[in-house]
Amino acid sequence: MIWSEQQRKIAAQYSSKDDIPVAERRYKCHSCHLIVDETPCPVCGERNMEIMCPLDTCNCSHEIASSIEYCPLCGEPVCPECGSHDVVQISRVTGYLQDVSGWNAGKQQELKDRQRYSVV
């Protein structure tokens, strides 16, 4: 992912999503799948909403990406082509494919630190 100069400034401005001022926050409602500016969700009333990363593009049209990158602000996996944070990362570490979102923090960090090679 080639981050724009404006995106790099945003990533440098905050050390985490929690540092974003409340007035500037957007939230992802996983119940009704909307992006809203307030909590609780004005549509469904969901109170447990995730603060949305300001670098999230939200619209990924790529079904499968052969590689993964990580957001410089929140550290979450992103689509390497468009920067969307709405990706599911899978790995074949244990011999079969599985979603890594259920892994503990240590195992997820190990996945991020892994060296990746391509055969040319």
Backbone as a printed PyTorch tensor [residue, N CA C, xyz], in Angstrom:
tensor([[[  0.8580,  -1.1800,   0.0000],
         [  0.0000,   0.0000,   0.0000],
         [  0.8960,   1.2330,   0.0000]],

        [[  0.6290,   2.1320,  -0.8820],
         [  1.3550,   3.3950,  -0.9230],
         [  0.4660,   4.4270,  -0.2480]],

        [[  0.8430,   4.8200,   0.9650],
         [  0.0540,   5.7650,   1.7330],
         [  0.3300,   7.1750,   1.2320]],

        [[ -0.6970,   7.9840,   1.0840],
         [ -0.5480,   9.3630,   0.6220],
         [  0.0930,  10.2070,   1.7210]],

        [[  0.5320,  11.3770,   1.3580],
         [  1.1430,  12.2900,   2.3260],
         [  0.1440,  12.6750,   3.4120]],

        [[ -1.1150,  12.9040,   3.0380],
         [ -2.1530,  13.2490,   4.0090],
         [ -2.3860,  12.0840,   4.9880]],

        [[ -2.4060,  10.8500,   4.4790],
         [ -2.5890,   9.6850,   5.3440],
         [ -1.4110,   9.5360,   6.3120]],

        [[ -0.2130,   9.7900,   5.8400],
         [  0.9700,   9.7130,   6.7150],
         [  0.9130,  10.7560,   7.8250]],

        [[  0.4070,  11.9470,   7.5070],
         [  0.2720,  12.9960,   8.5250],
         [ -0.7300,  12.5710,   9.5970]],

        [[ -1.8370,  11.9510,   9.1720],
         [ -2.8410,  11.4700,  10.1310],
         [ -2.2400,  10.3980,  11.0200]],

        [[ -1.4900,   9.4730,  10.4410],
         [ -0.8660,   8.3990,  11.2230],
         [  0.1390,   8.9580,  12.2240]],

        [[  0.8420,  10.0250,  11.8500],
         [  1.8160,  10.6330,  12.7590],
         [  1.1400,  11.4640,  13.8510]],

        [[ -0.0540,  11.9520,  13.5690],
         [ -0.7590,  12.8240,  14.5110],
         [ -1.2690,  12.0620,  15.7340]],

        [[ -1.6910,  10.8140,  15.5470],
         [ -2.2590,  10.0170,  16.6410],
         [ -1.4050,   8.7780,  16.8770]],

        [[ -1.2960,   8.3650,  18.1390],
         [ -0.5550,   7.1430,  18.4260],
         [ -1.4610,   5.9250,  18.4320]],

        [[ -2.7690,   6.1320,  18.5610],
         [ -3.7410,   5.0390,  18.4880],
         [ -5.1150,   5.6240,  18.1780]],

        [[ -6.0820,   4.7600,  17.9140],
         [ -7.4400,   5.2310,  17.6170],
         [ -8.0600,   5.9270,  18.8290]],

        [[ -7.6520,   5.5440,  20.0270],
         [ -8.1910,   6.1570,  21.2420],
         [ -7.7690,   7.6160,  21.3950]],

        [[ -6.6890,   8.0300,  20.7090],
         [ -6.2210,   9.4190,  20.7850],
         [ -7.0290,  10.3750,  19.9020]],

        [[ -7.8720,   9.8350,  19.0510],
         [ -8.6820,  10.6770,  18.1700],
         [ -9.7170,  11.4000,  19.0190]],

        [[ -9.8120,  12.7220,  18.9220],
         [-10.8050,  13.4570,  19.7180],
         [-12.2210,  12.9540,  19.4400]],

        [[-13.0530,  12.9280,  20.4580],
         [-14.4120,  12.3990,  20.3550],
         [-15.1920,  13.0880,  19.2390]],

        [[-14.9960,  14.3800,  19.0580],
         [-15.7240,  15.1220,  18.0260],
         [-15.3290,  14.6930,  16.6080]],

        [[-14.1390,  14.1040,  16.4440],
         [-13.6590,  13.7010,  15.1220],
         [-13.8240,  12.2090,  14.8570]],

        [[-14.3240,  11.4530,  15.8220],
         [-14.4300,  10.0000,  15.6790],
         [-15.6010,   9.5890,  14.7990]],

        [[-15.3780,   8.4880,  14.0900],
         [-16.4500,   7.7830,  13.4010],
         [-16.4370,   6.3580,  13.9530]],

        [[-17.5700,   5.7170,  13.9330],
         [-17.6960,   4.3840,  14.5150],
         [-18.2590,   3.4180,  13.4930]],

        [[-17.8130,   2.1580,  13.5830],
         [-18.3670,   1.0930,  12.7570],
         [-19.3610,   0.3280,  13.6060]],

        [[-20.5910,   0.2650,  13.1370],
         [-21.6130,  -0.5220,  13.8160],
         [-21.6560,  -1.8890,  13.1500]],

        [[-21.2850,  -2.9150,  13.8830],
         [-21.2530,  -4.2550,  13.3200],
         [-22.6250,  -4.9200,  13.3410]],

        [[-23.6060,  -4.2940,  13.9840],
         [-24.9630,  -4.8490,  13.9870],
         [-25.7130,  -4.4770,  12.7100]],

        [[-25.6940,  -3.1890,  12.3540],
         [-26.4320,  -2.7710,  11.1510],
         [-25.4940,  -2.4030,   9.9950]],

        [[-24.1860,  -2.5750,  10.1780],
         [-23.1860,  -2.3840,   9.1230],
         [-23.1680,  -0.9700,   8.5590]],

        [[-23.2690,   0.0080,   9.4530],
         [-23.2030,   1.4060,   9.0450],
         [-21.9980,   2.0810,   9.6850]],

        [[-21.6090,   3.1980,   9.1270],
         [-20.5860,   4.0450,   9.7220],
         [-21.3140,   5.2680,  10.2460]],

        [[-21.1700,   5.5250,  11.5440],
         [-21.9070,   6.6140,  12.1810],
         [-20.9440,   7.5220,  12.9320]],

        [[-21.4140,   8.7160,  13.2600],
         [-20.5930,   9.7080,  13.9400],
         [-20.8140,   9.7420,  15.4430]],

        [[-21.6930,   8.9120,  15.9490],
         [-21.9900,   8.9560,  17.3800],
         [-22.2150,   7.5580,  17.9270]],

        [[-22.1160,   7.4560,  19.2140],
         [-22.4090,   6.2070,  19.9080],
         [-23.4140,   6.5040,  21.0040]],

        [[-24.4190,   5.7270,  21.2340],
         [-24.7530,   4.4780,  20.5460],
         [-25.2460,   4.7300,  19.1270]],

        [[-25.3290,   3.6540,  18.3490],
         [-25.7730,   3.7520,  16.9580],
         [-27.1900,   4.3160,  16.9090]],

        [[-27.4080,   5.3780,  16.1320],
         [-28.7480,   5.9690,  16.0590],
         [-29.7690,   5.0860,  15.3340]],

        [[-29.3170,   4.0670,  14.6100],
         [-30.2290,   3.2020,  13.8650],
         [-30.6800,   2.0130,  14.7060]],

        [[-29.6920,   1.2770,  15.2840],
         [-30.0490,   0.0460,  15.9960],
         [-29.8380,   0.1280,  17.5030]],

        [[-29.1580,   1.1700,  17.9870],
         [-28.9290,   1.3260,  19.4170],
         [-27.7140,   0.5920,  19.9510]],

        [[-26.9200,  -0.0140,  19.0920],
         [-25.7150,  -0.7490,  19.5120],
         [-24.7820,   0.1830,  20.2830]],

        [[-24.3380,  -0.2700,  21.4500],
         [-23.4550,   0.5510,  22.2890],
         [-21.9850,   0.1350,  22.1930]],

        [[-21.7280,  -1.0870,  21.8200],
         [-20.3650,  -1.6000,  21.7690],
         [-19.8190,  -1.4620,  20.3520]],

        [[-19.5050,  -0.2270,  19.9700],
         [-19.0410,   0.0280,  18.6140],
         [-17.5470,   0.2910,  18.6010]],

        [[-16.9370,  -0.0390,  17.4820],
         [-15.5030,   0.1130,  17.2990],
         [-15.1950,   1.5050,  16.7460]],

        [[-14.2010,   2.1730,  17.3410],
         [-13.7450,   3.4450,  16.7810],
         [-13.1040,   3.1320,  15.4380]],

        [[-13.5000,   3.8640,  14.4330],
         [-12.9950,   3.6100,  13.0930],
         [-11.6750,   4.3290,  12.8660]],

        [[-10.7250,   3.6410,  12.2920],
         [ -9.4340,   4.2360,  11.9560],
         [ -9.6500,   5.2720,  10.8500]],

        [[ -9.0970,   6.4730,  10.9690],
         [ -9.2890,   7.4960,   9.9320],
         [ -8.6320,   7.1330,   8.5970]],

        [[ -7.7650,   6.1200,   8.5820],
         [ -7.1290,   5.6960,   7.3370],
         [ -7.9160,   4.6070,   6.6180]],

        [[ -9.0070,   4.1380,   7.2070],
         [ -9.8160,   3.0700,   6.6300],
         [-10.6100,   3.5980,   5.4410]],

        [[-10.4780,   2.9560,   4.2810],
         [-11.2050,   3.3720,   3.0860],
         [-12.5960,   2.7590,   3.0100]],

        [[-12.8680,   1.7090,   3.7720],
         [-14.1870,   1.0700,   3.9050],
         [-14.6950,   0.3190,   2.6950]],

        [[-14.2130,   0.5750,   1.5340],
         [-14.7640,  -0.0630,   0.3380],
         [-13.6900,  -0.8630,  -0.3920]],

        [[-13.6540,  -2.1630,  -0.1150],
         [-12.6800,  -3.0300,  -0.7740],
         [-13.4170,  -3.9100,  -1.7730]],

        [[-13.0070,  -3.8280,  -3.0240],
         [-13.6250,  -4.6490,  -4.0570],
         [-12.7740,  -5.8710,  -4.3900]],

        [[-11.6710,  -6.0560,  -3.6770],
         [-10.7720,  -7.1730,  -3.9490],
         [-11.1980,  -8.3910,  -3.1380]],

        [[-11.4280,  -9.5110,  -3.8190],
         [-11.8690, -10.7090,  -3.1100],
         [-10.7270, -11.3550,  -2.3500]],

        [[ -9.6010, -11.5430,  -3.0160],
         [ -8.4630, -12.2160,  -2.3910],
         [ -7.2000, -11.4290,  -2.7100]],

        [[ -6.4140, -11.1820,  -1.6920],
         [ -5.1100, -10.5400,  -1.8660],
         [ -4.0490, -11.5440,  -1.4400]],

        [[ -3.0000, -11.6700,  -2.2120],
         [ -1.9770, -12.6650,  -1.9040],
         [ -1.0660, -12.2330,  -0.7630]],

        [[ -1.0920, -10.9560,  -0.4360],
         [ -0.2680, -10.4720,   0.6750],
         [ -1.1410,  -9.5970,   1.5710]],

        [[ -0.5870,  -9.1940,   2.6830],
         [ -1.3320,  -8.3430,   3.6130],
         [ -0.3790,  -7.2700,   4.1140]],

        [[ -0.9060,  -6.1190,   4.3940],
         [ -0.1180,  -5.0470,   5.0040],
         [ -0.8170,  -4.6290,   6.2790]],

        [[ -0.1700,  -3.7920,   7.0570],
         [ -0.7180,  -3.3610,   8.3340],
         [ -0.7930,  -1.8420,   8.3760]],

        [[ -1.8540,  -1.3340,   8.9680],
         [ -2.0900,   0.0970,   9.0630],
         [ -1.0200,   0.7420,   9.9470]],

        [[ -0.4220,   1.8620,   9.5080],
         [  0.5920,   2.5230,  10.3350],
         [  0.0220,   3.1900,  11.5850]],

        [[ -1.2860,   3.4020,  11.6440],
         [ -1.8940,   4.0270,  12.8180],
         [ -2.3870,   2.9930,  13.8210]],

        [[ -3.2580,   2.0860,  13.3800],
         [ -3.8720,   1.1550,  14.3340],
         [ -3.2340,  -0.2270,  14.3400]],

        [[ -2.4080,  -0.5440,  13.3420],
         [ -1.7450,  -1.8310,  13.2990],
         [ -2.6040,  -2.9830,  12.8060]],

        [[ -3.8380,  -2.7020,  12.4060],
         [ -4.7360,  -3.7520,  11.9180],
         [ -4.3590,  -4.1280,  10.4770]],

        [[ -4.6820,  -5.3530,  10.0520],
         [ -4.4150,  -5.7280,   8.6640],
         [ -5.2610,  -4.8990,   7.7000]],

        [[ -4.6680,  -4.5490,   6.5670],
         [ -5.3700,  -3.7780,   5.5420],
         [ -5.1410,  -4.4180,   4.1830]],

        [[ -6.0620,  -4.1540,   3.2580],
         [ -5.8970,  -4.5990,   1.8800],
         [ -4.6970,  -3.8430,   1.2900]],

        [[ -3.7200,  -4.5400,   0.7190],
         [ -2.5420,  -3.8440,   0.1880],
         [ -2.8250,  -3.0170,  -1.0580]],

        [[ -3.9830,  -3.2130,  -1.6640],
         [ -4.2960,  -2.4750,  -2.8860],
         [ -5.0890,  -1.1980,  -2.6280]],

        [[ -6.0300,  -1.2340,  -1.6480],
         [ -6.8880,  -0.0600,  -1.4460],
         [ -6.8430,   0.5100,  -0.0240]],

        [[ -6.2730,  -0.2070,   0.9270],
         [ -6.1700,   0.3020,   2.2980],
         [ -7.3830,   0.0410,   3.1610]],

        [[ -8.3530,  -0.7190,   2.6680],
         [ -9.5380,  -1.0150,   3.4680],
         [ -9.1610,  -1.9040,   4.6560]],

        [[ -9.7520,  -1.6040,   5.8090],
         [ -9.5020,  -2.4020,   7.0050],
         [-10.4600,  -3.5870,   7.1110]],

        [[-11.4180,  -3.6620,   6.2090],
         [-12.4030,  -4.7440,   6.2330],
         [-11.8710,  -5.9600,   5.4860]],

        [[-10.8610,  -6.5890,   6.0490],
         [-10.2730,  -7.7830,   5.4680],
         [-10.2810,  -8.8890,   6.5130]],

        [[-10.3150, -10.1030,   6.0380],
         [-10.1910, -11.2670,   6.9070],
         [ -8.8610, -11.8970,   6.5710]],

        [[ -8.0280, -12.0130,   7.5620],
         [ -6.7050, -12.5540,   7.3550],
         [ -6.7190, -14.0260,   7.7410]],

        [[ -6.2410, -14.8770,   6.8310],
         [ -6.1620, -16.2960,   7.1350],
         [ -4.7190, -16.7490,   7.0400]],

        [[ -4.4000, -17.8390,   7.7110],
         [ -3.0430, -18.3710,   7.6920],
         [ -3.1070, -19.8910,   7.6930]],

        [[ -2.0420, -20.5040,   7.2150],
         [ -1.9600, -21.9480,   7.1670],
         [ -0.8590, -22.4500,   8.1070]],

        [[ -0.6770, -21.7800,   9.2150],
         [  0.3960, -22.1000,  10.1510],
         [  0.2770, -23.5220,  10.6900]],

        [[ -0.9150, -23.9490,  11.0390],
         [ -1.0900, -25.2470,  11.6820],
         [ -1.4730, -26.3540,  10.6980]],

        [[ -1.2950, -26.1200,   9.4030],
         [ -1.5790, -27.1390,   8.4130],
         [ -2.9250, -26.9840,   7.7340]],

        [[ -3.7670, -26.1040,   8.2100],
         [ -5.0470, -25.8480,   7.5580],
         [ -5.3410, -24.3580,   7.6410]],

        [[ -6.1670, -23.8740,   6.7340],
         [ -6.4760, -22.4500,   6.6970],
         [ -7.4450, -22.0880,   7.8070]],

        [[ -7.1810, -20.9690,   8.4770],
         [ -8.0890, -20.4940,   9.5140],
         [ -7.9970, -18.9890,   9.6440]],

        [[ -9.0840, -18.3870,  10.1030],
         [ -9.1620, -16.9510,  10.3640],
         [ -8.2940, -16.6570,  11.5910]],

        [[ -7.4400, -15.6410,  11.5020],
         [ -6.5130, -15.3580,  12.5920],
         [ -7.0650, -14.3760,  13.6190]],

        [[ -8.2990, -13.8900,  13.4160],
         [ -8.8460, -12.9050,  14.3520],
         [ -9.0380, -13.4790,  15.7550]],

        [[ -9.1540, -14.7850,  15.8830],
         [ -9.3240, -15.4090,  17.1940],
         [ -8.0120, -15.7300,  17.8970]],

        [[ -6.8920, -15.4650,  17.2490],
         [ -5.5930, -15.7470,  17.8560],
         [ -5.3070, -14.7410,  18.9610]],

        [[ -4.4910, -15.1430,  19.9240],
         [ -4.1080, -14.2080,  20.9880],
         [ -3.1230, -13.1790,  20.4400]],

        [[ -2.8780, -12.1270,  21.2100],
         [ -2.0580, -10.9990,  20.7500],
         [ -0.6410, -11.4360,  20.3770]],

        [[ -0.0620, -12.3560,  21.1330],
         [  1.2960, -12.8180,  20.8560],
         [  1.3950, -13.5330,  19.5230]],

        [[  0.4420, -14.4010,  19.2370],
         [  0.4390, -15.1420,  17.9800],
         [  0.1830, -14.2020,  16.8010]],

        [[ -0.6940, -13.1960,  16.9800],
         [ -0.9350, -12.2290,  15.9080],
         [  0.3090, -11.3880,  15.6430]],

        [[  1.0500, -11.0290,  16.6920],
         [  2.2830, -10.2620,  16.5020],
         [  3.3290, -11.1110,  15.7800]],

        [[  3.3880, -12.3930,  16.1010],
         [  4.2990, -13.3080,  15.4190],
         [  3.9880, -13.3440,  13.9210]],

        [[  2.7050, -13.3450,  13.5780],
         [  2.2950, -13.3240,  12.1780],
         [  2.7310, -12.0240,  11.4980]],

        [[  2.5920, -10.8900,  12.1820],
         [  3.0050,  -9.5940,  11.6180],
         [  4.5190,  -9.5370,  11.3990]],

        [[  5.2870, -10.1570,  12.3070],
         [  6.7540, -10.0880,  12.2370],
         [  7.3580, -11.0770,  11.2440]],

        [[  6.5570, -11.9840,  10.7380],
         [  7.0520, -13.0390,   9.8540],
         [  7.6400, -12.4510,   8.5780]],

        [[  8.7860, -12.9960,   8.1610],
         [  9.4030, -12.5810,   6.8950],
         [  8.6620, -13.2460,   5.7510]],

        [[  8.3760, -12.5150,   4.7060],
         [  7.6860, -13.0680,   3.5540],
         [  8.5900, -12.9840,   2.3340]],

        [[  8.5940, -14.0320,   1.5610],
         [  9.4430, -14.1150,   0.3850],
         [  8.5820, -14.4570,  -0.8260]],

        [[  9.0100, -14.0050,  -1.9900],
         [  8.3260, -14.3990,  -3.2100],
         [  9.3450, -15.0530,  -4.1360]],

        [[  8.9120, -16.1050,  -4.7740],
         [  9.7730, -16.8200,  -5.7140],
         [  9.5560, -16.2030,  -7.0750]],

        [[ 10.6410, -15.7740,  -7.6820],
         [ 10.5390, -15.1010,  -8.9760],
         [ 10.8790, -16.0500, -10.0800]]])
